[in-house]
Amino acid sequence: MIWLSAIAGYSSAGKVYYHGVGCPYCHNTGFKSQIGVFEFLEITPYLSEMLRLKDTAEFSHAAKESTYFRPLVLNGLDLVDQATTTISEVIRIMGEGMIDTMPPVEKKGDC
């Protein structure tokens, strides 16, 4: 739960999180279908120049400061808020080893 509050001020206060119990239809995964989770970044002339120069540190810094940057994790957490996916799936996508810090989840009967 700590990592949630550390991510761009994301607040999990008062939210209920679900985890699908699975069924034969979903092969006991708890998911009915797939949905894309994306990171958005508009490449400006400055970012393009940093790429050309292979200056990854400056590119990363400038990207994070960009008005049009939407990190992968925030897109995933939006889907969690919509009950479209689970926090554990967002962590899996992010490659984070933070499963032990997940908030409590409530079981939901149908995928």
C-alpha positions in Angstrom: 0.0 0.0 0.0 2.9 2.3 0.6 4.0 2.2 -3.0 0.6 3.5 -4.1 0.9 6.7 -2.2 4.5 7.2 -3.4 3.3 7.1 -7.1 2.5 10.7 -8.1 0.2 11.3 -5.0 -2.1 8.4 -5.8 -4.4 7.9 -2.9 -6.0 4.5 -2.1 -7.9 5.8 0.9 -11.5 4.5 1.0 -11.1 2.4 -2.1 -12.1 -1.2 -2.4 -10.0 -3.5 -4.5 -11.2 -6.6 -6.2 -9.5 -9.8 -7.3 -11.3 -12.2 -9.6 -11.9 -15.7 -8.2 -11.9 -17.3 -11.7 -14.2 -19.6 -13.5 -14.1 -22.1 -16.3 -14.7 -19.4 -18.9 -11.6 -17.4 -17.9 -9.5 -20.5 -17.2 -9.4 -19.4 -13.5 -7.5 -16.3 -14.2 -10.2 -13.9 -13.0 -10.1 -11.9 -16.3 -12.7 -11.9 -19.0 -10.6 -10.3 -21.7 -7.5 -8.3 -22.4 -7.0 -4.5 -22.4 -4.0 -2.5 -23.3 -2.1 -0.5 -20.7 0.1 2.2 -22.3 2.6 4.9 -21.5 2.0 8.1 -23.4 4.7 10.6 -24.4 4.6 13.2 -27.2 8.0 13.5 -28.7 9.0 17.1 -28.8 11.9 18.5 -30.9 14.0 18.6 -27.6 13.2 15.0 -26.8 14.0 14.0 -30.3 17.4 15.7 -30.0 18.1 13.8 -26.7 17.3 10.6 -28.5 19.6 11.4 -31.4 22.4 12.2 -28.9 21.6 9.0 -26.9 21.4 11.1 -23.8 19.1 8.8 -21.9 19.4 10.5 -18.5 18.3 13.9 -19.9 15.7 12.3 -22.1 14.2 10.5 -19.1 14.2 13.7 -17.0 12.7 15.8 -19.8 10.0 13.1 -20.5 8.9 13.1 -16.9 8.6 16.9 -17.0 6.6 16.9 -20.2 3.0 18.1 -20.0 1.8 15.3 -22.2 3.6 12.4 -20.3 1.3 9.7 -18.8 3.3 7.0 -17.1 2.4 3.3 -17.5 1.7 2.8 -13.8 -0.8 5.7 -13.7 -2.6 4.3 -16.7 -2.8 0.9 -15.0 -4.0 2.5 -11.8 -6.8 4.2 -13.7 -7.9 0.8 -14.8 -7.7 -0.5 -11.2 -10.0 2.4 -10.2 -12.5 1.4 -12.9 -12.4 -2.2 -11.7 -11.1 -3.3 -15.1 -7.9 -4.9 -13.7 -6.2 -5.6 -10.4 -3.3 -4.1 -8.5 -1.4 -7.3 -8.7 -1.7 -7.2 -12.6 -0.4 -3.6 -12.6 2.5 -4.7 -10.5 3.2 -7.6 -12.8 3.2 -5.3 -15.8 5.5 -2.9 -14.1 7.9 -5.7 -13.1 7.9 -4.6 -9.5 8.5 -7.1 -6.7 6.0 -5.4 -4.4 3.3 -8.0 -4.1 3.7 -8.1 -0.3 2.7 -4.4 0.0 -0.6 -4.7 -1.8 -3.7 -3.5 -0.1 -6.4 -6.0 1.1 -8.6 -7.2 -1.7 -12.2 -8.3 -1.7 -13.2 -11.4 -3.6 -15.7 -10.9 -6.4 -17.8 -13.9 -7.6 -17.7 -13.5 -11.4 -14.3 -13.1 -13.0 
